Amino acid sequence: MIRFLLNKELRVEQNLDPNMTVLNYLRSEVGKTGTKEGCASGDCGACTVVLGELDGDRIHYKSINSCLTFISALNGKQLISVEDLQQGDQLHPAQQSMVDCHGSQCGFCTPGIVMSMFALGKNVGQPDKEDIHEALAGNLCRCTGYRPIIDAAEQMYEDVTPDKFDTDLTETVEKLRGIQPQQQTQISDGTNHAFNPTSITELAGLLEQYPDARLVAGGTDLALEVTQFHREIKNLIYVGDIDALKQVQVFDDRIELGASAALTDCYETLNSDYPDFGALLHRFASLQIRNQGTLGGNIGNASPIGDSPPALIALNAQLVLRKGEQSRTIALQDYFIDYKVTAQQPGEFIEKIILPRSTDNGEFRSYKISKRIDDDISAVLGCFNLRINNGQIESARIAFGGMAAIPMRARQCEKVLTGAPWTMATIEKAKQALEQDFNPISDFRASREYRMLTATNMLTRYFVEIETPEVETRVTAYV
């Protein structure tokens, strides 16, 4: 069984289909229909709710897409929906400001927008416009436009009076402490099963028992099989209750990121060593997705257009793969074999990602090209990491997404660059070599010709940025 708080009410669930999403649970099981389904794919934000997670003596609130979150992810947490915000006969400031600023017309997307604003108010004391834009980038509105909604988000902070979540904090913390996962649990409808292990040992044992089980951390990709393709997953293993898989550790020579660490939890560490990686994460889908999605999941689904693998490959990252009590470490570049085919063996799982510290690890840059600046999938993603010393290129690691069936290094391009003088003439030769590395396809995101031209132009951009850092634009380019 799983235990969680529905606002302040303790809920204990055991006999439910584990394929049920939080959205459907709210609407069909407890009659809270304020949360809406817009796209069932995590793109529109209409279904946004907030999860409260215990963080010492505090609660960390994060916005998530309830349409992509399986109910097993609620274990040990607090679930807050739009119905829970009202305080007696008074609207919450996040709601009242939407009324005052005329931020709602048809109202379908409004509950999700309000919940994003609520989470922002809990996590950022005095947000600026950039904070507000980031918090709302995953919420689409087709009626009012965005100005009144942004006005509402700004007005919300004019009232600093503690809300009921502040006044009830101590009580809620104690309730959450009483339901923190201590041992493996499961839910089942008799046909489908979901397991919540609390240790790597329990996880390894489950995979030996159920080798075909699907692992789920954030579920931002896997859940689409249920919501979009209407498939049933017979055995799910939720790894979000395993603390060892969520650790983010920094050592003198390396960074170790647990495979189930949310992207938002990885951001500060990655941004500190590699600001371009941090900038890339800002454009990784929406905040709701980053709050749930993980590096391990982004790697494990082996998509040729996943944002993190090219960056990690360019940084010479390694994967630790675990099966039972045995583990092995491989270079991330060797993990991808063919489209959706990896070196991961049956029963293995990704335990952690290891990458070197930025000291003496070259000049790293990452460029994402997409049709929208926010919440969009890459047409081309190029990552460059060259070590340059006294006008000579000592080493080069270049990786692309969207240019092949897998995230892949540009070997011929690297060969031309390595040992060559750091000049525009060398860059021009490397651009020609890049055309030997890739034969991209045309699809609805970009044509083959556009992809190749964009990829070669990224080399020029990299040279210009290194030579003239005052014009550096990082990953802000878009189609």
Secondary structure, DSSP 8 states (H G I E B T S, - for coil): -EEEEETTEEEEE-SS-TT-BHHHIIIIIS---SS--S-SSSSS-TTEEEEEEEETTEEEEEEEEGGG-BGGGGTTSEEE-GGG--BTTB--HHHHHHHHTT--SS-SSHHHHHHHHHHHHHH-SS--HHHHHHHHTT---SSS-SHHHHHHHHHGGG-----HHHHTHHHHHHHHHTT---S-EEEE-SS-EEEE-SSHHHHHHHHHH-TT-EEESS-TTTTHHHHTT----SEEEE-TT-GGGS-EEE-SSEEEEETT-BHHHHHHHHHHH-HHHHHHHHTBS-HHHHHH-BHHHHHHTT-TT-SHHHHHHHTT-EEEEEETTEEEEEEGGGTEEETTEES--TT-EEEEEEEE-STTS-EEEEEEE-SSSSSB--SEEEEEEEEEETTEEEEEEEEEESSSSS-EE-HHHHHHHTTSBSSHHHHHHHHHHHHHH------SS--HHHHHHHHHHHHHHHHHHHH-GGG--TT----
